[in-house]
């Protein structure tokens, strides 16, 4: 899946009680009719800068299964 054309964080919310981010990361790639959706949970501060949060979500999604496709 190294040839993915786009990545998008579809749903993202911060769970203040558990101090974590829950997200759905979508990978769009040629040949798939629908995006590949990977649920991700990260324990990060709400003050995490956006670029760092986006990178962490992407890396966790890849770790959880995108590289298996």
LUMLO-941975 format. One record per atom (N, C-alpha, C, O): residue number from 1; residue in one letter; atom name; y negated, x, z negated. Coordinates in steps of 0.2 Angstrom, whole numbers. Last residue first. Layout:
N
NODE   seq   type   atom      yy      xx      zz
NODE   NUM      A     CA       Y       X       Z
...
This chain:
69
NODE   seq   type   atom      yy      xx      zz
NODE    69      X      N      23      -9     -18
NODE    69      X     CA      23     -13     -12
NODE    69      X      C      23      -9      -6
NODE    69      X      O      23     -11       0
NODE    68      X      N      21      -1     -29
NODE    68      X     CA      28      -3     -27
NODE    68      X      C      28      -6     -21
NODE    68      X      O      34      -7     -18
NODE    67      X      N       8       0     -31
NODE    67      X     CA      11       6     -28
NODE    67      X      C      18       4     -26
NODE    67      X      O      21       8     -22
NODE    66      X      N       5     -11     -39
NODE    66      X     CA       3     -11     -32
NODE    66      X      C       6      -5     -28
NODE    66      X      O       7      -6     -22
NODE    65      X      N       9     -11     -52
NODE    65      X     CA      14     -13     -47
NODE    65      X      C      11     -12     -40
NODE    65      X      O      15     -13     -35
NODE    64      X      N       2      -5     -63
NODE    64      X     CA       6     -11     -64
NODE    64      X      C      10     -13     -58
NODE    64      X      O      15     -18     -59
NODE    63      X      N      -6       4     -57
NODE    63      X     CA      -1       6     -61
NODE    63      X      C       4       1     -62
NODE    63      X      O      10       2     -63
NODE    62      X      N     -15      -4     -50
NODE    62      X     CA     -11       1     -46
NODE    62      X      C      -5       3     -51
NODE    62      X      O       1       3     -48
NODE    61      X      N     -21     -10     -61
NODE    61      X     CA     -18     -14     -56
NODE    61      X      C     -13     -10     -52
NODE    61      X      O      -7     -12     -51
NODE    60      X      N     -27       2     -67
NODE    60      X     CA     -22      -2     -71
NODE    60      X      C     -18      -7     -66
NODE    60      X      O     -12      -7     -67
NODE    59      X      N     -36       5     -57
NODE    59      X     CA     -31      10     -59
NODE    59      X      C     -25       6     -62
NODE    59      X      O     -20       8     -61
NODE    58      X      N     -45      -7     -57
NODE    58      X     CA     -41      -5     -51
NODE    58      X      C     -35       0     -53
NODE    58      X      O     -30      -1     -50
NODE    57      X      N     -50      -6     -70
NODE    57      X     CA     -46     -12     -68
NODE    57      X      C     -42     -10     -62
NODE    57      X      O     -36     -12     -61
NODE    56      X      N     -56       6     -70
NODE    56      X     CA     -51       5     -74
NODE    56      X      C     -47       0     -72
NODE    56      X      O     -40       0     -73
NODE    55      X      N     -66       3     -60
NODE    55      X     CA     -61       9     -59
NODE    55      X      C     -55       8     -63
NODE    55      X      O     -50       9     -61
NODE    54      X      N     -73      -7     -67
NODE    54      X     CA     -70      -8     -60
NODE    54      X      C     -65      -3     -59
NODE    54      X      O     -59      -5     -56
NODE    53      X      N     -78       1     -78
NODE    53      X     CA     -74      -5     -79
NODE    53      X      C     -70      -7     -72
NODE    53      X      O     -64      -8     -72
NODE    52      X      N     -86      10     -72
NODE    52      X     CA     -81      12     -75
NODE    52      X      C     -76       7     -77
NODE    52      X      O     -70       8     -76
NODE    51      X      N     -96       2     -66
NODE    51      X     CA     -92       6     -62
NODE    51      X      C     -86       8     -65
NODE    51      X      O     -80       9     -62
NODE    50      X      N    -101      -5     -78
NODE    50      X     CA     -98      -9     -73
NODE    50      X      C     -93      -4     -68
NODE    50      X      O     -88      -6     -67
NODE    49      X      N     -99       3     -94
NODE    49      X     CA    -103       2     -88
NODE    49      X      C     -98      -1     -82
NODE    49      X      O     -92       0     -82
NODE    48      X      N     -95      -6    -109
NODE    48      X     CA     -92      -2    -103
NODE    48      X      C     -96      -3     -97
NODE    48      X      O     -97      -9     -95
NODE    47      X      N     -97     -15    -119
NODE    47      X     CA    -103     -11    -116
NODE    47      X      C    -101      -6    -111
NODE    47      X      O    -105      -2    -109
NODE    46      X      N     -86     -20    -123
NODE    46      X     CA     -90     -25    -119
NODE    46      X      C     -96     -21    -116
NODE    46      X      O     -99     -23    -111
NODE    45      X      N     -73      -8    -123
NODE    45      X     CA     -79     -11    -126
NODE    45      X      C     -83     -15    -121
NODE    45      X      O     -82     -14    -115
NODE    44      X      N     -56     -13    -119
NODE    44      X     CA     -62      -9    -118
NODE    44      X      C     -68     -12    -121
NODE    44      X      O     -68     -18    -123
NODE    43      X      N     -41     -15    -115
NODE    43      X     CA     -44     -15    -121
NODE    43      X      C     -50     -10    -120
NODE    43      X      O     -49      -4    -121
NODE    42      X      N     -36     -25    -101
NODE    42      X     CA     -38     -19    -104
NODE    42      X      C     -42     -19    -110
NODE    42      X      O     -46     -24    -111
NODE    41      X      N     -24     -32     -91
NODE    41      X     CA     -27     -33     -97
NODE    41      X      C     -29     -26     -99
NODE    41      X      O     -25     -22    -100
NODE    40      X      N     -21     -40     -75
NODE    40      X     CA     -23     -34     -79
NODE    40      X      C     -26     -36     -85
NODE    40      X      O     -30     -40     -86
NODE    39      X      N     -11     -47     -62
NODE    39      X     CA     -15     -48     -68
NODE    39      X      C     -16     -41     -72
NODE    39      X      O     -11     -37     -72
NODE    38      X      N     -13     -46     -45
NODE    38      X     CA     -10     -42     -50
NODE    38      X      C     -14     -44     -57
NODE    38      X      O     -20     -42     -57
NODE    37      X      N     -10     -52     -29
NODE    37      X     CA     -14     -53     -35
NODE    37      X      C     -10     -50     -41
NODE    37      X      O      -4     -51     -42
NODE    36      X      N     -13     -49     -12
NODE    36      X     CA      -8     -48     -18
NODE    36      X      C     -12     -48     -24
NODE    36      X      O     -17     -44     -25
NODE    35      X      N     -18     -62      -2
NODE    35      X     CA     -19     -56      -5
NODE    35      X      C     -14     -55     -11
NODE    35      X      O     -11     -60     -13
NODE    34      X      N      -8     -68      12
NODE    34      X     CA     -12     -69       6
NODE    34      X      C     -13     -63       2
NODE    34      X      O      -9     -58       3
NODE    33      X      N      -1     -62      23
NODE    33      X     CA      -5     -68      24
NODE    33      X      C     -10     -70      18
NODE    33      X      O     -15     -73      19
NODE    32      X      N      -2     -45      27
NODE    32      X     CA      -1     -50      22
NODE    32      X      C      -5     -56      23
NODE    32      X      O     -11     -56      24
NODE    31      X      N      -7     -37      38
NODE    31      X     CA       0     -39      38
NODE    31      X      C       2     -44      32
NODE    31      X      O       7     -47      33
NODE    30      X      N     -19     -28      29
NODE    30      X     CA     -17     -30      35
NODE    30      X      C      -9     -32      35
NODE    30      X      O      -5     -28      31
NODE    29      X      N     -24     -33      12
NODE    29      X     CA     -21     -28      17
NODE    29      X      C     -19     -31      23
NODE    29      X      O     -17     -37      23
NODE    28      X      N     -32     -35      -3
NODE    28      X     CA     -31     -38       4
NODE    28      X      C     -29     -32       8
NODE    28      X      O     -32     -26       8
NODE    27      X      N     -28     -38     -20
NODE    27      X     CA     -28     -32     -14
NODE    27      X      C     -27     -36      -8
NODE    27      X      O     -22     -40      -7
NODE    26      X      N     -36     -43     -34
NODE    26      X     CA     -33     -45     -28
NODE    26      X      C     -34     -39     -23
NODE    26      X      O     -39     -36     -22
NODE    25      X      N     -34     -44     -51
NODE    25      X     CA     -36     -40     -46
NODE    25      X      C     -32     -41     -40
NODE    25      X      O     -26     -42     -40
NODE    24      X      N     -39     -53     -64
NODE    24      X     CA     -35     -54     -59
NODE    24      X      C     -38     -49     -53
NODE    24      X      O     -43     -50     -51
NODE    23      X      N     -41     -49     -82
NODE    23      X     CA     -43     -50     -75
NODE    23      X      C     -38     -51     -70
NODE    23      X      O     -32     -49     -72
NODE    22      X      N     -48     -47     -98
NODE    22      X     CA     -42     -50     -94
NODE    22      X      C     -45     -51     -87
NODE    22      X      O     -50     -54     -86
NODE    21      X      N     -53     -35    -109
NODE    21      X     CA     -54     -39    -103
NODE    21      X      C     -48     -41    -100
NODE    21      X      O     -43     -37    -100
NODE    20      X      N     -55     -37    -127
NODE    20      X     CA     -52     -34    -121
NODE    20      X      C     -54     -38    -115
NODE    20      X      O     -57     -44    -116
NODE    19      X      N     -56     -41    -141
NODE    19      X     CA     -59     -36    -138
NODE    19      X      C     -56     -33    -132
NODE    19      X      O     -54     -27    -132
NODE    18      X      N     -51     -53    -146
NODE    18      X     CA     -46     -47    -145
NODE    18      X      C     -49     -41    -143
NODE    18      X      O     -46     -36    -142
NODE    17      X      N     -62     -60    -146
NODE    17      X     CA     -58     -60    -152
NODE    17      X      C     -53     -54    -152
NODE    17      X      O     -52     -51    -157
NODE    16      X      N     -68     -59    -134
NODE    16      X     CA     -71     -56    -139
NODE    16      X      C     -67     -55    -145
NODE    16      X      O     -67     -51    -149
NODE    15      X      N     -62     -56    -119
NODE    15      X     CA     -60     -60    -125
NODE    15      X      C     -62     -56    -131
NODE    15      X      O     -60     -51    -133
NODE    14      X      N     -70     -58    -104
NODE    14      X     CA     -70     -54    -110
NODE    14      X      C     -68     -58    -116
NODE    14      X      O     -71     -63    -117
NODE    13      X      N     -64     -60     -87
NODE    13      X     CA     -67     -63     -93
NODE    13      X      C     -66     -58     -99
NODE    13      X      O     -61     -55     -99
NODE    12      X      N     -62     -63     -70
NODE    12      X     CA     -63     -58     -76
NODE    12      X      C     -67     -61     -82
NODE    12      X      O     -72     -64     -81
NODE    11      X      N     -55     -65     -55
NODE    11      X     CA     -57     -68     -61
NODE    11      X      C     -57     -63     -67
NODE    11      X      O     -53     -58     -67
NODE    10      X      N     -54     -55     -45
NODE    10      X     CA     -55     -62     -43
NODE    10      X      C     -58     -66     -49
NODE    10      X      O     -62     -70     -49
NODE     9      X      N     -60     -41     -39
NODE     9      X     CA     -59     -43     -45
NODE     9      X      C     -60     -51     -45
NODE     9      X      O     -66     -53     -44
NODE     8      X      N     -53     -34     -24
NODE     8      X     CA     -58     -38     -27
NODE     8      X      C     -55     -40     -34
NODE     8      X      O     -50     -41     -35
NODE     7      X      N     -52     -23     -10
NODE     7      X     CA     -50     -24     -17
NODE     7      X      C     -55     -29     -20
NODE     7      X      O     -61     -27     -19
NODE     6      X      N     -46     -20       6
NODE     6      X     CA     -51     -22       2
NODE     6      X      C     -48     -24      -5
NODE     6      X      O     -42     -25      -5
NODE     5      X      N     -36     -14      13
NODE     5      X     CA     -43     -14      16
NODE     5      X      C     -48     -16      11
NODE     5      X      O     -54     -14      12
NODE     4      X      N     -23      -2      10
NODE     4      X     CA     -27      -8       8
NODE     4      X      C     -34      -8      11
NODE     4      X      O     -37      -3      10
NODE     3      X      N     -15       8      12
NODE     3      X     CA     -19       6      18
NODE     3      X      C     -22       0      16
NODE     3      X      O     -24      -4      21
NODE     2      X      N      -6      10       2
NODE     2      X     CA     -11      15       2
NODE     2      X      C     -16      13       8
NODE     2      X      O     -22      15       8
NODE     1      X      N       6       4       0
NODE     1      X     CA       0       0       0
NODE     1      X      C      -6       4       0
NODE     1      X      O     -12       2      -2
